[in-house]
Amino acid sequence: MIATLLTLTACGWVNRQIGYLTGYSLVCVEETHVLYVQFPTGAAVLVDADGKPKACGQ
């Protein structure tokens, strides 16, 4: 069961479920240090007012 939960978490399942409940969730991708908005049907890079990608922790 733990392996199944880790597999589902790794592919973004939890974030998509949060998106279904709240409309979206914020996801930080550590490899690129970029913040994404996860929607139930996809994801997009979160940008600031100047159109530049927001870094994690901003």
PQR file with spaces between the fields and no chain letter, atoms N, CA, C, O and H, PARSE charges and radii, in Angstrom:
ATOM       1  N    MET     1       0.819   -1.195    0.000 -0.4000 1.5000
ATOM       2  CA   MET     1       0.000    0.000    0.000 -0.0000 2.0000
ATOM       3  C    MET     1       0.870    1.268    0.000  0.5500 1.7000
ATOM       4  O    MET     1       0.540    2.250   -0.665 -0.5500 1.4000
ATOM       5  N    ILE     2       1.962    1.240    0.738 -0.4000 1.5000
ATOM       6  CA   ILE     2       2.846    2.407    0.788 -0.0000 2.0000
ATOM       7  C    ILE     2       3.439    2.675   -0.589  0.5500 1.7000
ATOM       8  O    ILE     2       3.547    3.829   -1.004 -0.5500 1.4000
ATOM       9  H    ILE     2       2.230    0.442    1.279  0.4000 1.0000
ATOM      10  N    ALA     3       3.823    1.617   -1.301 -0.4000 1.5000
ATOM      11  CA   ALA     3       4.375    1.802   -2.650 -0.0000 2.0000
ATOM      12  C    ALA     3       3.340    2.435   -3.566  0.5500 1.7000
ATOM      13  O    ALA     3       3.681    3.289   -4.385 -0.5500 1.4000
ATOM      14  H    ALA     3       3.735    0.680   -0.964  0.4000 1.0000
ATOM      15  N    THR     4       2.095    2.035   -3.440 -0.4000 1.5000
ATOM      16  CA   THR     4       1.026    2.617   -4.262 -0.0000 2.0000
ATOM      17  C    THR     4       0.848    4.087   -3.950  0.5500 1.7000
ATOM      18  O    THR     4       0.714    4.900   -4.864 -0.5500 1.4000
ATOM      19  H    THR     4       1.819    1.341   -2.775  0.4000 1.0000
ATOM      20  N    LEU     5       0.846    4.442   -2.672 -0.4000 1.5000
ATOM      21  CA   LEU     5       0.697    5.843   -2.286 -0.0000 2.0000
ATOM      22  C    LEU     5       1.862    6.689   -2.779  0.5500 1.7000
ATOM      23  O    LEU     5       1.662    7.810   -3.246 -0.5500 1.4000
ATOM      24  H    LEU     5       0.955    3.781   -1.929  0.4000 1.0000
ATOM      25  N    LEU     6       3.073    6.162   -2.678 -0.4000 1.5000
ATOM      26  CA   LEU     6       4.228    6.907   -3.173 -0.0000 2.0000
ATOM      27  C    LEU     6       4.171    7.088   -4.680  0.5500 1.7000
ATOM      28  O    LEU     6       4.544    8.143   -5.192 -0.5500 1.4000
ATOM      29  H    LEU     6       3.235    5.251   -2.299  0.4000 1.0000
ATOM      30  N    THR     7       3.713    6.080   -5.390 -0.4000 1.5000
ATOM      31  CA   THR     7       3.583    6.176   -6.839 -0.0000 2.0000
ATOM      32  C    THR     7       2.558    7.235   -7.210  0.5500 1.7000
ATOM      33  O    THR     7       2.800    8.045   -8.105 -0.5500 1.4000
ATOM      34  H    THR     7       3.410    5.223   -4.974  0.4000 1.0000
ATOM      35  N    LEU     8       1.424    7.237   -6.534 -0.4000 1.5000
ATOM      36  CA   LEU     8       0.382    8.221   -6.844 -0.0000 2.0000
ATOM      37  C    LEU     8       0.836    9.631   -6.499  0.5500 1.7000
ATOM      38  O    LEU     8       0.519   10.575   -7.222 -0.5500 1.4000
ATOM      39  H    LEU     8       1.228    6.579   -5.807  0.4000 1.0000
ATOM      40  N    THR     9       1.564    9.785   -5.420 -0.4000 1.5000
ATOM      41  CA   THR     9       2.062   11.101   -5.034 -0.0000 2.0000
ATOM      42  C    THR     9       3.091   11.604   -6.034  0.5500 1.7000
ATOM      43  O    THR     9       3.098   12.789   -6.365 -0.5500 1.4000
ATOM      44  H    THR     9       1.822    9.018   -4.833  0.4000 1.0000
ATOM      45  N    ALA    10       3.950   10.733   -6.517 -0.4000 1.5000
ATOM      46  CA   ALA    10       5.016   11.127   -7.433 -0.0000 2.0000
ATOM      47  C    ALA    10       4.477   11.664   -8.748  0.5500 1.7000
ATOM      48  O    ALA    10       5.110   12.525   -9.358 -0.5500 1.4000
ATOM      49  H    ALA    10       3.945    9.770   -6.248  0.4000 1.0000
ATOM      50  N    CYS    11       3.331   11.184   -9.200 -0.4000 1.5000
ATOM      51  CA   CYS    11       2.832   11.630  -10.492 -0.0000 2.0000
ATOM      52  C    CYS    11       1.868   12.816  -10.373  0.5500 1.7000
ATOM      53  O    CYS    11       1.210   13.177  -11.348 -0.5500 1.4000
ATOM      54  H    CYS    11       2.816   10.484   -8.705  0.4000 1.0000
ATOM      55  N    GLY    12       1.781   13.419   -9.188 -0.4000 1.5000
ATOM      56  CA   GLY    12       0.947   14.607   -9.026 -0.0000 2.0000
ATOM      57  C    GLY    12      -0.495   14.324   -8.688  0.5500 1.7000
ATOM      58  O    GLY    12      -1.320   15.238   -8.726 -0.5500 1.4000
ATOM      59  H    GLY    12       2.316   13.126   -8.396  0.4000 1.0000
ATOM      60  N    TRP    13      -0.828   13.097   -8.362 -0.4000 1.5000
ATOM      61  CA   TRP    13      -2.215   12.734   -8.072 -0.0000 2.0000
ATOM      62  C    TRP    13      -2.777   13.569   -6.924  0.5500 1.7000
ATOM      63  O    TRP    13      -3.904   14.057   -7.008 -0.5500 1.4000
ATOM      64  H    TRP    13      -0.158   12.355   -8.332  0.4000 1.0000
ATOM      65  N    VAL    14      -2.012   13.734   -5.867 -0.4000 1.5000
ATOM      66  CA   VAL    14      -2.485   14.489   -4.707 -0.0000 2.0000
ATOM      67  C    VAL    14      -2.762   15.935   -5.097  0.5500 1.7000
ATOM      68  O    VAL    14      -3.789   16.493   -4.711 -0.5500 1.4000
ATOM      69  H    VAL    14      -1.097   13.337   -5.798  0.4000 1.0000
ATOM      70  N    ASN    15      -1.860   16.547   -5.857 -0.4000 1.5000
ATOM      71  CA   ASN    15      -2.052   17.945   -6.262 -0.0000 2.0000
ATOM      72  C    ASN    15      -3.271   18.104   -7.157  0.5500 1.7000
ATOM      73  O    ASN    15      -3.983   19.103   -7.057 -0.5500 1.4000
ATOM      74  H    ASN    15      -1.025   16.094   -6.171  0.4000 1.0000
ATOM      75  N    ARG    16      -3.523   17.136   -8.031 -0.4000 1.5000
ATOM      76  CA   ARG    16      -4.721   17.210   -8.875 -0.0000 2.0000
ATOM      77  C    ARG    16      -5.979   17.082   -8.035  0.5500 1.7000
ATOM      78  O    ARG    16      -6.974   17.751   -8.316 -0.5500 1.4000
ATOM      79  H    ARG    16      -2.945   16.324   -8.112  0.4000 1.0000
ATOM      80  N    GLN    17      -5.960   16.239   -7.011 -0.4000 1.5000
ATOM      81  CA   GLN    17      -7.118   16.093   -6.136 -0.0000 2.0000
ATOM      82  C    GLN    17      -7.383   17.377   -5.365  0.5500 1.7000
ATOM      83  O    GLN    17      -8.537   17.767   -5.183 -0.5500 1.4000
ATOM      84  H    GLN    17      -5.152   15.696   -6.783  0.4000 1.0000
ATOM      85  N    ILE    18      -6.329   18.031   -4.913 -0.4000 1.5000
ATOM      86  CA   ILE    18      -6.482   19.331   -4.251 -0.0000 2.0000
ATOM      87  C    ILE    18      -7.068   20.326   -5.243  0.5500 1.7000
ATOM      88  O    ILE    18      -7.920   21.137   -4.879 -0.5500 1.4000
ATOM      89  H    ILE    18      -5.392   17.714   -5.060  0.4000 1.0000
ATOM      90  N    GLY    19      -6.619   20.271   -6.490 -0.4000 1.5000
ATOM      91  CA   GLY    19      -7.164   21.139   -7.535 -0.0000 2.0000
ATOM      92  C    GLY    19      -8.643   20.918   -7.764  0.5500 1.7000
ATOM      93  O    GLY    19      -9.382   21.874   -7.998 -0.5500 1.4000
ATOM      94  H    GLY    19      -5.927   19.613   -6.786  0.4000 1.0000
ATOM      95  N    TYR    20      -9.084   19.680   -7.700 -0.4000 1.5000
ATOM      96  CA   TYR    20     -10.512   19.401   -7.837 -0.0000 2.0000
ATOM      97  C    TYR    20     -11.304   20.042   -6.704  0.5500 1.7000
ATOM      98  O    TYR    20     -12.404   20.548   -6.921 -0.5500 1.4000
ATOM      99  H    TYR    20      -8.484   18.903   -7.509  0.4000 1.0000
ATOM     100  N    LEU    21     -10.750   20.021   -5.504 -0.4000 1.5000
ATOM     101  CA   LEU    21     -11.459   20.549   -4.342 -0.0000 2.0000
ATOM     102  C    LEU    21     -11.429   22.074   -4.272  0.5500 1.7000
ATOM     103  O    LEU    21     -12.433   22.704   -3.941 -0.5500 1.4000
ATOM     104  H    LEU    21      -9.856   19.609   -5.328  0.4000 1.0000
ATOM     105  N    THR    22     -10.270   22.669   -4.586 -0.4000 1.5000
ATOM     106  CA   THR    22     -10.103   24.113   -4.397 -0.0000 2.0000
ATOM     107  C    THR    22     -10.057   24.898   -5.703  0.5500 1.7000
ATOM     108  O    THR    22     -10.114   26.127   -5.683 -0.5500 1.4000
ATOM     109  H    THR    22      -9.454   22.157   -4.855  0.4000 1.0000
ATOM     110  N    GLY    23      -9.954   24.210   -6.834 -0.4000 1.5000
ATOM     111  CA   GLY    23      -9.837   24.888   -8.115 -0.0000 2.0000
ATOM     112  C    GLY    23      -8.409   24.883   -8.641  0.5500 1.7000
ATOM     113  O    GLY    23      -8.193   24.870   -9.853 -0.5500 1.4000
ATOM     114  H    GLY    23      -9.908   23.211   -6.850  0.4000 1.0000
ATOM     115  N    TYR    24      -7.419   24.892   -7.725 -0.4000 1.5000
ATOM     116  CA   TYR    24      -6.016   24.838   -8.116 -0.0000 2.0000
ATOM     117  C    TYR    24      -5.163   24.530   -6.891  0.5500 1.7000
ATOM     118  O    TYR    24      -5.640   24.607   -5.759 -0.5500 1.4000
ATOM     119  H    TYR    24      -7.594   24.903   -6.740  0.4000 1.0000
ATOM     120  N    SER    25      -3.905   24.183   -7.122 -0.4000 1.5000
ATOM     121  CA   SER    25      -2.913   24.071   -6.055 -0.0000 2.0000
ATOM     122  C    SER    25      -1.586   24.573   -6.610  0.5500 1.7000
ATOM     123  O    SER    25      -1.359   24.530   -7.819 -0.5500 1.4000
ATOM     124  H    SER    25      -3.518   24.121   -8.042  0.4000 1.0000
ATOM     125  N    LEU    26      -0.719   25.045   -5.737 -0.4000 1.5000
ATOM     126  CA   LEU    26       0.599   25.529   -6.141 -0.0000 2.0000
ATOM     127  C    LEU    26       1.620   24.423   -5.919  0.5500 1.7000
ATOM     128  O    LEU    26       1.635   23.774   -4.874 -0.5500 1.4000
ATOM     129  H    LEU    26      -0.903   25.080   -4.755  0.4000 1.0000
ATOM     130  N    VAL    27       2.470   24.219   -6.916 -0.4000 1.5000
ATOM     131  CA   VAL    27       3.465   23.149   -6.868 -0.0000 2.0000
ATOM     132  C    VAL    27       4.829   23.742   -7.188  0.5500 1.7000
ATOM     133  O    VAL    27       4.993   24.428   -8.197 -0.5500 1.4000
ATOM     134  H    VAL    27       2.458   24.746   -7.766  0.4000 1.0000
ATOM     135  N    CYS    28       5.800   23.477   -6.333 -0.4000 1.5000
ATOM     136  CA   CYS    28       7.173   23.903   -6.580 -0.0000 2.0000
ATOM     137  C    CYS    28       7.934   22.745   -7.195  0.5500 1.7000
ATOM     138  O    CYS    28       7.961   21.653   -6.627 -0.5500 1.4000
ATOM     139  H    CYS    28       5.666   22.919   -5.513  0.4000 1.0000
ATOM     140  N    VAL    29       8.547   22.964   -8.337 -0.4000 1.5000
ATOM     141  CA   VAL    29       9.386   21.950   -8.976 -0.0000 2.0000
ATOM     142  C    VAL    29      10.825   22.273   -8.590  0.5500 1.7000
ATOM     143  O    VAL    29      11.407   23.250   -9.060 -0.5500 1.4000
ATOM     144  H    VAL    29       8.525   23.852   -8.798  0.4000 1.0000
ATOM     145  N    GLU    30      11.383   21.435   -7.730 -0.4000 1.5000
ATOM     146  CA   GLU    30      12.718   21.695   -7.180 -0.0000 2.0000
ATOM     147  C    GLU    30      13.811   21.709   -8.240  0.5500 1.7000
ATOM     148  O    GLU    30      14.770   22.471   -8.115 -0.5500 1.4000
ATOM     149  H    GLU    30      10.910   20.641   -7.348  0.4000 1.0000
ATOM     150  N    GLU    31      13.694   20.892   -9.274 -0.4000 1.5000
ATOM     151  CA   GLU    31      14.736   20.823  -10.291 -0.0000 2.0000
ATOM     152  C    GLU    31      14.926   22.159  -11.014  0.5500 1.7000
ATOM     153  O    GLU    31      16.047   22.527  -11.365 -0.5500 1.4000
ATOM     154  H    GLU    31      12.915   20.274   -9.376  0.4000 1.0000
ATOM     155  N    THR    32      13.832   22.874  -11.233 -0.4000 1.5000
ATOM     156  CA   THR    32      13.903   24.142  -11.956 -0.0000 2.0000
ATOM     157  C    THR    32      13.682   25.346  -11.050  0.5500 1.7000
ATOM     158  O    THR    32      13.885   26.481  -11.480 -0.5500 1.4000
ATOM     159  H    THR    32      12.922   22.574  -10.948  0.4000 1.0000
ATOM     160  N    HIS    33      13.271   25.121   -9.806 -0.4000 1.5000
ATOM     161  CA   HIS    33      12.950   26.175   -8.839 -0.0000 2.0000
ATOM     162  C    HIS    33      11.881   27.116   -9.369  0.5500 1.7000
ATOM     163  O    HIS    33      11.942   28.326   -9.149 -0.5500 1.4000
ATOM     164  H    HIS    33      13.106   24.198   -9.457  0.4000 1.0000
ATOM     165  N    VAL    34      10.900   26.551  -10.070 -0.4000 1.5000
ATOM     166  CA   VAL    34       9.801   27.327  -10.649 -0.0000 2.0000
ATOM     167  C    VAL    34       8.497   26.882   -9.998  0.5500 1.7000
ATOM     168  O    VAL    34       8.305   25.700   -9.713 -0.5500 1.4000
ATOM     169  H    VAL    34      10.851   25.568  -10.249  0.4000 1.0000
ATOM     170  N    LEU    35       7.610   27.837   -9.769 -0.4000 1.5000
ATOM     171  CA   LEU    35       6.316   27.582   -9.161 -0.0000 2.0000
ATOM     172  C    LEU    35       5.273   27.380  -10.254  0.5500 1.7000
ATOM     173  O    LEU    35       5.174   28.184  -11.181 -0.5500 1.4000
ATOM     174  H    LEU    35       7.767   28.797  -10.001  0.4000 1.0000
ATOM     175  N    TYR    36       4.501   26.313  -10.144 -0.4000 1.5000
ATOM     176  CA   TYR    36       3.455   25.980  -11.107 -0.0000 2.0000
ATOM     177  C    TYR    36       2.096   26.024  -10.433  0.5500 1.7000
ATOM     178  O    TYR    36       1.985   25.791   -9.229 -0.5500 1.4000
ATOM     179  H    TYR    36       4.581   25.660   -9.391  0.4000 1.0000
ATOM     180  N    VAL    37       1.073   26.319  -11.200 -0.4000 1.5000
ATOM     181  CA   VAL    37      -0.302   26.220  -10.740 -0.0000 2.0000
ATOM     182  C    VAL    37      -0.855   24.928  -11.313  0.5500 1.7000
ATOM     183  O    VAL    37      -0.923   24.767  -12.531 -0.5500 1.4000
ATOM     184  H    VAL    37       1.163   26.508  -12.178  0.4000 1.0000
ATOM     185  N    GLN    38      -1.252   24.004  -10.440 -0.4000 1.5000
ATOM     186  CA   GLN    38      -1.802   22.715  -10.863 -0.0000 2.0000
ATOM     187  C    GLN    38      -3.317   22.806  -10.849  0.5500 1.7000
ATOM     188  O    GLN    38      -3.925   23.026   -9.801 -0.5500 1.4000
ATOM     189  H    GLN    38      -1.197   24.135   -9.450  0.4000 1.0000
ATOM     190  N    PHE    39      -3.920   22.636  -12.012 -0.4000 1.5000
ATOM     191  CA   PHE    39      -5.365   22.578  -12.150 -0.0000 2.0000
ATOM     192  C    PHE    39      -5.770   21.116  -12.261  0.5500 1.7000
ATOM     193  O    PHE    39      -4.912   20.264  -12.493 -0.5500 1.4000
ATOM     194  H    PHE    39      -3.426   22.457  -12.863  0.4000 1.0000
ATOM     195  N    PRO    40      -7.044   20.802  -12.104 -0.5600 1.5000
ATOM     196  CA   PRO    40      -7.465   19.404  -12.227  0.2800 2.0000
ATOM     197  C    PRO    40      -7.130   18.789  -13.584  0.5500 1.7000
ATOM     198  O    PRO    40      -6.969   17.573  -13.682 -0.5500 1.4000
ATOM     199  N    THR    41      -7.023   19.603  -14.623 -0.4000 1.5000
ATOM     200  CA   THR    41      -6.800   19.062  -15.966 -0.0000 2.0000
ATOM     201  C    THR    41      -5.443   19.427  -16.556  0.5500 1.7000
ATOM     202  O    THR    41      -5.180   19.098  -17.713 -0.5500 1.4000
ATOM     203  H    THR    41      -7.153   20.591  -14.543  0.4000 1.0000
ATOM     204  N    GLY    42      -4.584   20.085  -15.813 -0.4000 1.5000
ATOM     205  CA   GLY    42      -3.276   20.453  -16.343 -0.0000 2.0000
ATOM     206  C    GLY    42      -2.546   21.389  -15.403  0.5500 1.7000
ATOM     207  O    GLY    42      -2.969   21.600  -14.267 -0.5500 1.4000
ATOM     208  H    GLY    42      -4.798   20.353  -14.873  0.4000 1.0000
ATOM     209  N    ALA    43      -1.445   21.950  -15.882 -0.4000 1.5000
ATOM     210  CA   ALA    43      -0.643   22.855  -15.065 -0.0000 2.0000
ATOM     211  C    ALA    43      -0.106   23.986  -15.931  0.5500 1.7000
ATOM     212  O    ALA    43      -0.010   23.860  -17.152 -0.5500 1.4000
ATOM     213  H    ALA    43      -1.101   21.779  -16.806  0.4000 1.0000
ATOM     214  N    ALA    44       0.241   25.093  -15.280 -0.4000 1.5000
ATOM     215  CA   ALA    44       0.819   26.245  -15.974 -0.0000 2.0000
ATOM     216  C    ALA    44       1.852   26.887  -15.056  0.5500 1.7000
ATOM     217  O    ALA    44       1.748   26.800  -13.832 -0.5500 1.4000
ATOM     218  H    ALA    44       0.163   25.195  -14.288  0.4000 1.0000
ATOM     219  N    VAL    45       2.839   27.527  -15.651 -0.4000 1.5000
ATOM     220  CA   VAL    45       3.851   28.246  -14.881 -0.0000 2.0000
ATOM     221  C    VAL    45       3.198   29.487  -14.279  0.5500 1.7000
ATOM     222  O    VAL    45       2.461   30.200  -14.960 -0.5500 1.4000
ATOM     223  H    VAL    45       2.923   27.598  -16.645  0.4000 1.0000
ATOM     224  N    LEU    46       3.470   29.739  -13.006 -0.4000 1.5000
ATOM     225  CA   LEU    46       2.981   30.943  -12.346 -0.0000 2.0000
ATOM     226  C    LEU    46       3.944   32.075  -12.677  0.5500 1.7000
ATOM     227  O    LEU    46       5.151   31.931  -12.489 -0.5500 1.4000
ATOM     228  H    LEU    46       4.069   29.159  -12.453  0.4000 1.0000
ATOM     229  N    VAL    47       3.427   33.199  -13.169 -0.4000 1.5000
ATOM     230  CA   VAL    47       4.273   34.331  -13.551 -0.0000 2.0000
ATOM     231  C    VAL    47       3.920   35.549  -12.709  0.5500 1.7000
ATOM     232  O    VAL    47       2.820   35.657  -12.166 -0.5500 1.4000
ATOM     233  H    VAL    47       2.445   33.316  -13.323  0.4000 1.0000
ATOM     234  N    ASP    48       4.889   36.467  -12.614 -0.4000 1.5000
ATOM     235  CA   ASP    48       4.649   37.714  -11.892 -0.0000 2.0000
ATOM     236  C    ASP    48       4.038   38.753  -12.832  0.5500 1.7000
ATOM     237  O    ASP    48       3.700   38.432  -13.971 -0.5500 1.4000
ATOM     238  H    ASP    48       5.782   36.378  -13.055  0.4000 1.0000
ATOM     239  N    ALA    49       3.895   39.988  -12.365 -0.4000 1.5000
ATOM     240  CA   ALA    49       3.266   41.049  -13.158 -0.0000 2.0000
ATOM     241  C    ALA    49       4.058   41.368  -14.429  0.5500 1.7000
ATOM     242  O    ALA    49       3.488   41.869  -15.398 -0.5500 1.4000
ATOM     243  H    ALA    49       4.169   40.248  -11.439  0.4000 1.0000
ATOM     244  N    ASP    50       5.350   41.087  -14.436 -0.4000 1.5000
ATOM     245  CA   ASP    50       6.188   41.346  -15.610 -0.0000 2.0000
ATOM     246  C    ASP    50       6.210   40.182  -16.589  0.5500 1.7000
ATOM     247  O    ASP    50       6.836   40.271  -17.645 -0.5500 1.4000
ATOM     248  H    ASP    50       5.814   40.680  -13.649  0.4000 1.0000
ATOM     249  N    GLY    51       5.525   39.081  -16.242 -0.4000 1.5000
ATOM     250  CA   GLY    51       5.494   37.914  -17.114 -0.0000 2.0000
ATOM     251  C    GLY    51       6.649   36.963  -16.925  0.5500 1.7000
ATOM     252  O    GLY    51       6.829   36.040  -17.720 -0.5500 1.4000
ATOM     253  H    GLY    51       5.017   39.009  -15.384  0.4000 1.0000
ATOM     254  N    LYS    52       7.446   37.173  -15.872 -0.4000 1.5000
ATOM     255  CA   LYS    52       8.575   36.283  -15.585 -0.0000 2.0000
ATOM     256  C    LYS    52       8.111   35.167  -14.641  0.5500 1.7000
ATOM     257  O    LYS    52       7.311   35.409  -13.737 -0.5500 1.4000
ATOM     258  H    LYS    52       7.300   37.923  -15.226  0.4000 1.0000
ATOM     259  N    PRO    53       8.613   33.952  -14.853 -0.5600 1.5000
ATOM     260  CA   PRO    53       8.237   32.834  -13.965  0.2800 2.0000
ATOM     261  C    PRO    53       8.614   33.137  -12.509  0.5500 1.7000
ATOM     262  O    PRO    53       9.690   33.663  -12.226 -0.5500 1.4000
ATOM     263  N    LYS    54       7.701   32.792  -11.600 -0.4000 1.5000
ATOM     264  CA   LYS    54       7.964   32.978  -10.179 -0.0000 2.0000
ATOM     265  C    LYS    54       8.783   31.806   -9.663  0.5500 1.7000
ATOM     266  O    LYS    54       8.502   30.647   -9.968 -0.5500 1.4000
ATOM     267  H    LYS    54       6.827   32.365  -11.830  0.4000 1.0000
ATOM     268  N    ALA    55       9.791   32.128   -8.883 -0.4000 1.5000
ATOM     269  CA   ALA    55      10.625   31.099   -8.270 -0.0000 2.0000
ATOM     270  C    ALA    55       9.953   30.586   -6.986  0.5500 1.7000
ATOM     271  O    ALA    55       9.141   31.285   -6.379 -0.5500 1.4000
ATOM     272  H    ALA    55      10.019   33.069   -8.636  0.4000 1.0000
ATOM     273  N    CYS    56      10.290   29.403   -6.601 -0.4000 1.5000
ATOM     274  CA   CYS    56       9.760   28.830   -5.354 -0.0000 2.0000
ATOM     275  C    CYS    56      10.188   29.711   -4.188  0.5500 1.7000
ATOM     276  O    CYS    56      11.327   30.175   -4.142 -0.5500 1.4000
ATOM     277  H    CYS    56      10.950   28.836   -7.094  0.4000 1.0000
ATOM     278  N    GLY    57       9.286   29.940   -3.254 -0.4000 1.5000
ATOM     279  CA   GLY    57       9.601   30.723   -2.074 -0.0000 2.0000
ATOM     280  C    GLY    57       9.400   32.215   -2.226  0.5500 1.7000
ATOM     281  O    GLY    57       9.709   32.966   -1.300 -0.5500 1.4000
ATOM     282  H    GLY    57       8.361   29.564   -3.291  0.4000 1.0000
ATOM     283  N    GLN    58       8.894   32.674   -3.360 -0.4000 1.5000
ATOM     284  CA   GLN    58       8.660   34.116   -3.531 -0.0000 2.0000
ATOM     285  C    GLN    58       7.290   34.484   -3.047  0.5500 1.7000
ATOM     286  O    GLN    58       6.907   35.653   -3.108 -0.5500 1.4000
ATOM     287  H    GLN    58       8.643   32.064   -4.112  0.4000 1.0000
